[in-house]
Amino acid sequence: MDVAALTRINSVASDLLSQTQQTSKTRPLYEDFFGCVSRNFGKGFLLGAGVNGVVGFFNVTRGKESLVGSLTKFFESGDTSRWGIFAGLVLAVFNGTLYVITSSTPTESEEEVCETPLTVRQLITNKIQAIVSPSVRQNLYYYRAFIAGSLSGLAIFALPPQTRSTVAIFVTVRALEIQAKLAVRRHFIPEVPHADTLLMMASSAEVMWAWVFHRHSIARSYRTFLVRQAQLDPIQVEAVRRVQCGLPLELDTFNSFRLRKGFSAVTDPFMYEKAGGWAEIVHPGTNFLWNTTLFFFRSIRQSFGVYLPVYGFSMLMFSAHRCLASPFSSAKRMITDVIRSSLFLSAYCTSGIASMTLWRELGFTHSIMGSLSKAMVALAGATGGVMLLLEKPSRRLELALFVCRQSFHSLFVLMNTNPRFRSRGLDFVRSKLELLLFCLAMGHIMHAFVQHPQLVRYRALLSRFFDSEQRHNFFGDKNPHKHVE
């Protein structure tokens, strides 16, 4: 075979390859609206059910559930199917609405070719053009992701009722994060150094205050975590509440705790006003420095049990190829991260509990400050929040948002149980607040995902499930007046 023939074959192959690439770029992602909805619902159902199963497996690795109990809960509980339906509806409604709004804007080829028979999509497009003005269509296209995201928020009704507020608060916190970034970017608010640490301090102050004075407002799983990490018996926490409120101790309950720990009973319900009385409540039998040292090393051991499954599971799930390629370096990196995070959590808990004694020494007692002495607990939580500086910078914001989510949950529960809120006829607003929050937050996040993707974290993960600007470019350039900041 001569060189000319080889050159021609190469030219033909290049033309075929370019045509194939051009066809793949212009080929619709979905054949029609039904295909869009059905594919996304199926994908979302598998995602929701799978995530529920992964959470169960993670609880097994942390010793919270047995393997048999986790499997039984996964297959027999209705929560698995409800989470699948929820995720399926979110993807189907969002991507379906985005498909309709995007496809209702005609391409240049559709405007030029009028002799060919009109398809159903072109008929819908013509109807929308006849009814809606160009300026409204432009705004509709720009805010299409907000509209689609808000409509997808209605899927929250598919979730179990006891988890709706948790999901709504989680999404709301993420939306507030994006809004804060956008406000800084547009110079509406200044950029604050160590804003994540300040957020951690404020959130920890509220969580600590709620844990002592309104324990019912803390989520049950997080309340269990606090009891284990704070190394305080619930009877001791109740005693701290009564001390800061200036109330007498419940001697029967408090003495049952002391006798169980091998200490003598007390007879004075106001013994905390005497010298050494506070120490007999928080750390009986030991002095402050020795108890703080023992607390820190016990917390180190507990923190390893918290972070070792977290980092190990995430490494196997998201970096399996890296583990197989270089197992020793991956193990070294994981152990380093576990040690650093364990030091942070230990310092966080130790400083939060130990600083209660220090703040009382500074005068935050009921005999000196009256009802303002309750602020001692919040100040102790804020003191612990400073320890976030020990954590890796890339993890600080995530941890601050996690504690912020817990504080929002506490405020939400306190608002729902507030008699004054109920007495003003706002029961309907309170009962539908989680729906309103979820719809608005989903709309805000999805709008940022499409129009401001640089503000959204984990956008690479979201782009696997949610359609965006790039995934709808097969319709052509629909937005000639694209918004430019």
C-alpha positions in Angstrom: 0.0 0.0 0.0 1.5 3.3 -1.1 1.8 6.5 1.0 -1.0 8.3 -0.9 -3.5 5.5 0.0 -2.4 5.6 3.7 -2.8 9.4 3.7 -6.3 9.1 2.2 -7.3 6.5 4.8 -6.0 8.6 7.5 -7.9 11.6 6.2 -11.2 9.6 6.0 -10.6 8.2 9.5 -10.0 11.8 10.9 -13.2 13.0 9.2 -15.2 10.1 10.7 -13.8 10.8 14.1 -14.6 14.5 14.0 -18.1 13.7 12.8 -18.6 11.2 15.6 -17.3 13.8 18.2 -19.6 16.5 16.8 -22.5 14.1 16.9 -21.8 13.1 20.5 -21.7 16.8 21.4 -24.9 17.7 19.7 -26.8 14.5 20.6 -29.6 15.2 23.1 -28.9 14.0 26.7 -32.5 12.8 26.8 -34.8 11.6 24.0 -37.9 13.3 25.5 -39.4 14.6 28.7 -40.5 11.1 29.8 -37.1 9.8 29.3 -35.6 12.6 31.3 -38.0 12.0 34.3 -37.8 8.2 34.2 -34.0 8.0 34.0 -33.5 10.6 36.8 -36.0 9.0 39.1 -34.4 5.6 38.7 -31.0 7.1 39.2 -32.1 9.0 42.3 -34.0 6.0 43.8 -30.8 3.9 43.6 -28.8 6.8 45.1 -31.2 7.4 48.0 -31.5 3.7 48.9 -27.8 3.2 48.5 -26.9 6.1 50.7 -29.2 4.7 53.4 -27.4 1.3 53.1 -24.0 3.0 53.3 -25.0 4.8 56.5 -26.1 1.5 58.0 -22.8 -0.1 57.1 -20.9 2.9 58.6 -22.8 2.5 61.8 -21.8 -1.2 61.9 -18.1 -0.2 61.5 -18.4 2.2 64.4 -20.2 -0.4 66.6 -23.5 1.5 66.8 -25.4 -1.4 65.2 -25.0 -5.1 64.6 -24.6 -6.4 61.1 -27.8 -8.4 61.3 -29.8 -5.5 62.8 -28.5 -3.2 60.1 -29.5 -5.6 57.3 -32.9 -6.1 58.8 -33.5 -2.4 59.1 -32.4 -1.9 55.5 -34.6 -4.5 53.9 -37.7 -4.4 56.3 -37.8 -0.7 57.2 -39.8 1.6 55.0 -37.2 4.3 55.4 -35.0 2.8 52.6 -37.7 3.1 50.0 -38.8 6.6 51.3 -35.2 7.9 51.0 -35.1 6.4 47.5 -38.3 8.0 46.5 -37.1 11.3 47.9 -33.9 11.3 46.0 -35.6 10.1 42.8 -38.2 12.9 43.0 -35.5 15.6 43.6 -33.6 14.5 40.6 -36.6 13.9 38.4 -38.3 17.2 39.2 -35.2 19.3 39.0 -33.7 17.8 35.8 -37.2 17.5 34.2 -38.1 21.2 34.9 -34.7 22.3 33.7 -35.2 20.2 30.5 -38.6 21.8 29.9 -37.4 25.4 30.5 -34.3 24.9 28.5 -36.0 23.2 25.5 -38.7 25.9 25.4 -36.1 28.4 24.1 -35.7 27.9 20.3 -32.3 27.5 18.6 -31.3 29.6 15.6 -31.8 26.6 13.3 -35.4 26.2 14.6 -36.1 29.8 13.9 -34.7 29.7 10.4 -36.3 26.4 9.2 -40.0 27.0 9.0 -40.9 24.6 6.2 -40.3 21.4 8.1 -43.2 19.9 10.2 -43.2 21.2 13.7 -42.4 18.8 16.5 -44.2 18.8 19.9 -41.3 20.6 21.5 -41.4 23.3 18.8 -45.2 23.7 19.2 -44.7 24.2 23.0 -41.9 26.7 22.2 -44.2 28.7 19.9 -47.0 28.8 22.5 -44.6 30.1 25.2 -43.2 32.7 22.8 -46.7 33.9 21.9 -47.7 34.2 25.6 -44.5 35.3 27.4 -42.6 38.5 26.4 -38.9 38.2 25.5 -37.7 39.9 28.7 -39.7 37.5 30.8 -38.4 34.6 28.8 -34.8 35.8 29.4 -35.4 36.1 33.2 -37.1 32.7 33.2 -34.1 31.2 31.5 -31.6 32.8 33.8 -33.5 31.7 37.0 -34.4 28.3 35.6 -32.3 26.4 38.1 -33.9 28.4 41.0 -37.3 27.5 39.8 -36.4 23.8 39.2 -34.7 23.6 42.6 -37.6 25.1 44.4 -40.0 22.7 42.8 -37.8 19.8 43.7 -38.0 20.8 47.3 -41.6 19.5 47.4 -40.0 16.0 47.5 -39.4 16.5 51.2 -42.8 15.1 51.9 -41.5 11.7 50.8 -39.1 11.6 53.7 -40.0 10.2 57.1 -41.5 13.0 59.2 -38.8 12.7 61.9 -36.0 13.4 59.5 -37.5 16.3 57.5 -36.3 19.1 59.7 -32.8 17.6 59.8 -32.6 17.5 56.0 -34.1 21.0 55.7 -31.6 22.5 58.1 -28.7 20.7 56.4 -29.6 22.2 53.0 -30.4 25.6 54.6 -26.9 25.8 56.1 -25.3 25.0 52.8 -27.4 27.7 51.1 -26.3 30.3 53.7 -22.7 29.3 53.1 -23.1 30.0 49.4 -24.9 33.3 50.0 -22.1 34.4 52.3 -19.5 33.6 49.7 -21.5 35.5 47.1 -21.9 38.5 49.4 -18.1 38.6 50.0 -17.5 38.3 46.3 -19.7 41.2 45.5 -18.3 43.3 48.3 -21.6 43.5 50.2 -19.8 42.3 53.4 -16.0 42.3 54.1 -14.0 39.1 54.1 -13.4 38.2 57.7 -10.1 36.3 58.6 -10.7 33.0 60.3 -14.4 33.2 59.7 -14.7 29.5 60.0 -13.3 29.6 63.6 -15.6 32.4 64.5 -18.6 30.4 63.2 -17.3 27.4 65.2 -17.2 29.5 68.4 -20.7 30.9 67.9 -22.2 27.5 67.1 -20.4 25.8 69.9 -21.6 28.4 72.4 -25.2 27.8 71.3 -24.9 24.0 71.4 -23.2 24.0 74.8 -25.9 26.3 76.2 -28.7 24.2 74.7 -27.1 21.0 76.0 -27.1 22.2 79.6 -30.3 24.2 79.7 -32.5 22.6 77.0 -31.2 19.1 76.4 -34.3 18.0 74.5 -33.5 20.5 71.7 -30.3 18.7 70.8 -30.6 15.9 68.2 -30.6 12.5 69.9 -27.5 11.2 68.1 -25.5 14.3 68.7 -26.7 14.4 72.4 -25.3 10.9 72.8 -22.0 12.0 71.2 -21.8 15.0 73.6 -22.4 12.8 76.7 -19.6 10.4 75.6 -17.1 13.1 74.6 -17.8 15.5 77.5 -17.3 12.6 80.0 -20.1 14.0 82.2 -23.0 12.0 83.5 -26.5 13.5 82.7 -26.9 13.9 86.5 -23.8 16.1 86.5 -25.1 18.1 83.6 -28.4 18.7 85.4 -26.5 19.7 88.5 -24.6 22.3 86.4 -27.9 23.7 85.1 -29.3 24.0 88.7 -26.0 25.6 89.9 -26.0 28.3 87.2 -29.7 29.0 87.8 -29.2 29.3 91.5 -31.4 26.4 92.3 -30.9 23.8 95.0 -29.5 20.4 94.0 -31.8 17.4 93.9 -30.0 15.5 96.6 -31.6 12.1 96.0 -30.6 12.0 92.4 -27.2 13.7 92.9 -26.3 11.4 95.9 -27.3 8.3 93.9 -24.7 9.3 91.3 -22.0 10.0 94.0 -22.7 6.7 95.8 -22.5 4.8 92.5 -19.1 6.4 91.9 -17.9 5.6 95.4 -18.1 9.0 97.0 -19.9 10.1 100.1 -23.4 11.7 100.0 -23.9 15.4 100.5 -26.5 17.0 102.7 -26.5 20.6 101.7 -28.4 21.4 98.5 -26.4 24.6 98.1 -23.0 23.0 98.7 -21.7 24.5 95.5 -21.6 27.9 97.2 -18.9 26.6 99.5 -15.2 26.3 98.7 -14.6 23.2 96.5 -18.3 22.6 96.0 -18.1 23.1 92.2 -15.3 20.6 92.0 -17.4 18.0 93.8 -19.9 18.3 91.1 -17.8 18.4 87.9 -14.7 16.3 89.0 -15.3 14.8 92.4 -12.2 13.2 94.1 -9.6 15.0 91.9 -8.1 18.4 91.6 -8.6 20.6 88.5 -5.2 20.1 86.8 -5.1 16.3 87.3 -8.7 15.9 86.1 -8.0 18.0 83.0 -5.0 15.9 82.1 -6.9 12.6 82.5 -9.8 14.1 80.6 -7.5 15.0 77.6 -5.9 11.5 77.3 -9.3 9.7 77.7 -10.6 12.0 75.0 -7.7 11.1 72.7 -8.6 7.4 73.0 -12.2 8.1 72.2 -11.4 10.4 69.3 -9.4 7.7 67.6 -12.5 5.6 67.7 -14.4 8.4 66.1 -12.0 9.4 63.3 -10.4 6.0 62.4 -13.6 4.6 60.8 -14.4 8.0 59.2 -11.1 8.4 57.4 -10.8 4.7 56.6 -14.3 4.5 55.1 -13.9 7.7 53.1 -10.5 6.5 51.8 -11.9 3.2 50.6 -15.0 4.8 49.0 -13.3 7.8 47.2 -9.6 6.9 46.9 -9.6 3.1 46.4 -7.4 3.4 43.2 -4.9 5.5 45.1 -4.8 3.0 47.9 -4.1 0.2 45.5 -1.4 2.2 43.7 0.4 3.3 46.9 -0.9 1.6 50.0 1.8 2.7 52.3 1.6 6.4 51.5 -2.2 6.2 51.7 -2.0 4.6 55.1 0.5 7.1 56.3 -1.6 10.0 55.1 -4.7 8.5 56.8 -3.0 7.9 60.1 -1.6 11.5 60.1 -5.1 12.9 59.4 -6.6 10.7 62.2 -3.9 11.9 64.7 -4.4 15.6 63.9 -8.2 15.4 64.0 -8.1 13.4 67.2 -5.9 16.1 68.8 -8.4 18.7 67.6 -11.4 16.9 69.1 -9.6 16.2 72.3 -8.5 19.8 72.7 -12.0 21.0 71.7 -13.8 18.9 74.4 -11.2 19.4 77.1 -11.1 23.2 76.8 -14.9 23.4 76.6 -15.4 21.4 79.8 -12.4 22.7 81.7 -13.1 26.4 80.9 -16.4 26.2 82.8 -14.4 26.1 86.0 -12.2 29.0 84.8 -15.2 31.2 83.8 -16.8 30.6 87.2 -13.5 31.7 88.8 -13.8 34.9 86.8 -17.2 35.6 88.5 -19.8 33.9 86.3 -21.7 32.6 89.3 -25.3 33.1 90.2 -24.5 34.8 93.5 -22.5 37.5 91.7 -24.2 37.9 88.2 -27.7 36.5 88.8 -29.4 35.2 85.7 -26.4 36.3 83.6 -24.4 33.5 85.0 -26.0 31.2 82.4 -23.7 32.9 79.9 -20.9 30.9 81.5 -21.9 27.8 79.6 -22.0 29.6 76.3 -18.6 31.2 76.9 -17.2 27.7 77.7 -18.5 26.5 74.3 -16.9 29.4 72.5 -13.6 28.7 74.3 -13.7 25.2 72.9 -14.5 26.5 69.4 -11.1 28.3 69.3 -9.4 24.8 69.1 -10.6 24.5 65.5 -7.3 26.2 64.6 -5.6 22.9 65.4 -7.5 21.2 62.5 -6.4 21.1 58.9 -7.5 24.4 57.1 -9.3 22.3 54.5 -11.5 20.7 57.1 -12.3 23.7 59.3 -15.2 25.1 57.4 -16.8 21.6 57.2 -16.6 21.1 60.9 -17.9 24.6 61.6 -20.9 24.0 59.4 -21.5 20.7 61.1 -21.7 22.3 64.5 -23.7 25.2 63.0 -26.2 22.6 61.7 -26.6 21.2 65.2 -27.2 24.7 66.6 -29.8 25.5 64.0 -31.5 22.2 64.9 -31.6 23.2 68.5 -33.0 26.7 67.7 -35.6 25.1 65.4 -36.8 22.7 68.2 -36.9 25.5 70.7 -39.0 27.6 68.4 -41.4 24.8 67.8 -41.8 24.1 71.5 -42.1 27.8 72.5 -45.6 28.4 74.0 -45.5 32.1 73.0 -44.9 31.2 69.4 -47.9 28.9 69.4 -50.2 31.4 71.2 -49.9 33.9 68.4 -51.6 31.7 65.8 -48.4 30.8 63.9 -48.9 27.0 64.1 -49.4 26.8 60.3 -46.2 28.7 59.6 -44.3 26.6 62.1 -45.5 23.3 60.7 -44.6 24.4 57.1 -41.4 26.1 57.9 -39.3 23.1 57.1 -40.9 22.9 53.6 -40.3 26.6 53.0 -36.7 26.4 54.1 -36.0 23.3 52.0 -37.6 24.7 48.8 -35.9 28.1 49.1 -32.5 26.5 50.0 -32.7 24.0 47.1 -33.6 26.8 44.7 -30.7 28.9 46.0 -28.1 26.1 45.8 -29.2 24.9 42.3 -29.1 28.5 41.0 -25.6 28.8 42.3 -24.7 25.4 40.9 -25.7 26.5 37.4 -24.8 30.2 37.4 -22.0 30.4 40.0 -20.5 27.0 40.1 -17.3 28.3 41.6 -19.2 29.1 44.8 -20.5 25.5 45.3 -18.3 23.0 47.1 -18.6 19.3 45.9 -19.8 20.6 42.5 -18.0 17.7 40.8 -20.1 15.3 42.8 -23.3 17.2 42.2 -22.6 17.4 38.4 -22.9 13.6 38.3 -26.6 13.8 39.2 -27.9 17.3 38.6 -28.0 18.8 35.1 -26.1 22.1 34.6 -25.3 24.6 31.9 -22.8 22.4 30.2 -25.1 19.3 30.1 -27.8 21.3 28.3 -25.6 22.8 25.6 -26.9 20.3 23.1 -29.8 22.7 22.5 -27.4 25.4 21.3 -26.7 28.7 22.8 -30.1 29.6 24.3 -28.9 32.6 26.3 -27.5 35.3 24.0 -27.9 37.8 26.8 -26.0 35.7 29.3 -25.6 37.4 32.7 -22.1 38.7 33.3 -21.1 39.9 36.7 
